[in-house]
């Protein structure tokens, strides 16, 4: 099952009157379940996608203390937020997986705080089911917040970065 199929299934679940779905294909079992009490708010519900195969072992281990900024988000965060009168655009994880700021253990991070990014530029990797998925910026701008530490697990819909868009003149 590829990422597009998984996204399509999630979209169908969000739009349908289904609270839970389990699929098994080629030895991989995926269970998608809406959060309790959200079936009446389909447009705001975000299903969780637990993956059952062998646990993914990150190649980089860090021992970062959990803070409110690095813990998983229990409720969806709006894709845009305002700070100091400026509208920010959030880079959101499209899947459950492990967040990596670098392409490899000895490599420099894709972006740092204050980095200028272009639309379509890779800003991080989310590893899911042993596949490295490059996450790209959706806007030209400046990285103003990095909300996840390297090697930390991320949820579907979790905000990874916040970007202050630059104005195209």
Buried (B, 14 or more C-beta within 10 A) or exposed (E): EEEEEBEEBBEEBBEEEBBEBEEEEEEEEBBBBBBEEBEEEBEEBBBEBEBEEEEBEBEEEEEEEEEEEEEEBEEBBEBEBEEEEEEBBBBBBBBBBBBBBBBEEEEEBBBEEEBEBEEEBEBBBBBBBEEEBEBBBBBBBBBBBBBBBBBBBBBBBBBBBBBBBEEEE
